[in-house]
């Protein structure tokens, strides 16, 4: 299947298509932002925010442009916004109304990563989770051990719902990679 077909499916709310696009373009966007920021944490935060905004606005994607070019343009804007926020930390942080309107992505069927994670025994699973970065450990712990909803996690972390969804997708993928290597 071509990227265009995944984009079309993602526009219809297909979770598998979103995951495919995230997996396909994560390294490119993250690598680009790592070069710009020279800071892993900032690059990761910007990449998460980029995919969050991209999936929220995927209906506006113009197929005349390459998808990765569109993602990089979003990433540049997110980076500029981050720099502005750092410079103007005196001002009250105002979130976009669009961030408050959650883009609902159905996530009912367990993914391959979900199945792999649930097959591990608890003590081994906890050891694997400890290999993740703290932000990923936190969302995995909240979702799977505290059984919090995406919205509850978003409220607790004071982050947009889409950011939480992207972090969880990324955390599950990384955790599945750790389990597979073990």
C-alpha positions in Angstrom: 0.0 0.0 0.0 1.2 3.5 -0.8 1.7 6.3 1.7 -1.2 8.2 0.0 -3.5 5.3 0.9 -2.4 5.3 4.5 -3.0 9.1 4.6 -6.5 8.6 3.1 -7.3 6.0 5.8 -5.9 8.2 8.5 -8.2 11.0 7.3 -11.1 8.6 8.0 -9.8 8.0 11.5 -8.1 4.6 10.9 -5.8 3.9 14.0 -3.6 1.4 12.1 -2.9 4.0 9.4 -2.0 6.6 12.1 0.4 4.2 13.7 1.9 3.3 10.3 2.5 7.0 9.5 3.9 7.6 13.0 6.3 4.7 12.6 7.3 5.6 9.1 8.1 9.3 9.8 9.1 9.4 13.5 12.8 9.0 12.9 12.9 11.6 10.1 11.1 14.3 12.1 12.9 13.4 15.3 16.3 13.5 13.6 15.5 16.8 12.0 14.5 18.4 15.3 17.5 16.8 17.1 19.8 18.6 14.6 18.0 21.9 15.2 17.7 21.7 19.0 20.7 19.6 19.9 18.6 18.4 22.8 17.0 14.9 22.9 14.2 15.9 25.3 13.2 18.9 23.3 13.5 17.0 20.0 11.2 14.3 21.4 8.7 16.7 22.8 8.6 18.6 19.5 8.2 15.4 17.5 5.3 14.3 19.7 3.6 17.7 19.4 4.2 17.6 15.6 2.4 14.3 15.2 -0.3 15.4 17.5 -1.0 18.5 15.4 -0.5 16.6 12.1 -3.1 14.0 13.1 -5.4 16.6 14.4 -5.2 18.5 11.1 -4.7 15.6 8.6 -7.8 16.6 6.8 -6.0 19.8 5.7 -3.0 17.9 4.2 -2.5 18.8 0.6 -1.3 15.8 -1.4 0.6 18.1 -3.8 3.3 18.2 -1.2 5.3 15.3 0.2 3.9 14.1 3.5 7.4 14.4 5.2 7.7 18.0 4.0 4.3 18.8 5.6 5.4 17.2 8.9 8.7 19.0 8.9 6.9 22.4 8.3 4.7 21.6 11.3 7.7 20.6 13.4 9.4 23.9 12.5 6.3 25.8 13.7 6.1 23.8 16.9 9.8 24.5 17.5 9.3 28.3 16.9 6.3 28.2 19.3 8.5 26.4 21.9 11.2 29.1 21.6 8.6 31.8 21.9 7.2 30.2 25.1 10.7 29.9 26.6 11.3 33.6 25.8 8.0 34.8 27.0 7.6 32.7 30.1 6.4 35.9 31.9 3.1 35.5 30.0 0.3 33.1 30.9 0.4 29.9 28.9 -2.6 30.0 26.6 -3.5 26.8 24.9 -5.2 26.6 21.5 -8.9 26.0 21.5 -8.1 23.3 19.0 -6.0 21.4 21.6 -9.1 21.4 23.8 -11.2 19.8 21.1 -9.8 16.3 21.2 -9.5 14.5 17.9 -11.0 11.1 18.8 -9.1 8.2 17.4 -10.8 4.8 18.1 -8.3 2.5 19.8 -10.4 -0.5 20.6 -8.6 -3.5 19.1 -5.3 -4.5 20.7 -2.3 -3.9 18.5 0.6 -6.3 18.0 2.5 -4.3 20.6 -0.4 -4.6 23.1 -0.5 -8.4 22.6 3.3 -8.7 23.1 3.2 -6.6 26.2 0.4 -8.5 27.8 2.2 -11.8 27.2 5.1 -10.9 29.4 5.0 -11.8 33.1 4.7 -8.8 35.4 8.2 -8.8 37.0 9.9 -9.1 33.5 7.6 -6.5 32.1 8.4 -4.0 34.9 12.1 -4.5 34.2 11.5 -3.8 30.5 9.5 -0.7 31.4 12.4 0.7 33.4 14.4 0.7 30.3 12.1 3.4 28.8 12.6 7.1 29.3 10.7 8.4 32.3 8.0 10.2 30.3 7.2 6.9 28.5 7.3 4.9 31.8 4.8 7.3 33.2 2.2 7.0 30.5 2.6 3.2 30.3 2.2 3.0 34.1 -0.9 5.3 34.1 -2.6 3.5 31.2 -1.9 -0.1 32.0 -1.4 -0.2 35.8 -3.7 2.6 36.9 -6.0 1.8 34.0 -6.6 5.5 33.4 -8.3 6.7 30.2 -6.5 8.8 27.6 -8.4 11.8 28.8 -7.6 11.2 32.5 -3.9 10.9 31.6 -4.1 14.1 29.6 -5.8 15.9 32.5 -3.3 14.5 35.0 -0.2 15.4 32.9 -1.8 18.7 31.8 -1.1 17.8 28.1 -3.3 17.8 25.1 -5.1 14.5 24.5 -3.3 13.9 21.1 0.1 14.2 22.8 -0.9 11.5 25.2 -2.0 9.3 22.4 1.2 9.8 20.5 3.3 9.2 23.6 1.5 6.0 24.3 1.9 4.8 20.7 5.6 5.5 20.9 6.0 4.0 24.3 4.3 0.8 23.3 6.4 0.5 20.1 9.6 1.1 22.1 8.6 -1.4 24.8 7.7 -4.0 22.2 11.2 -3.5 20.6 12.8 -4.0 24.1 10.8 -7.2 24.7 11.5 -8.6 21.2 15.3 -8.0 21.7 15.3 -9.7 25.2 
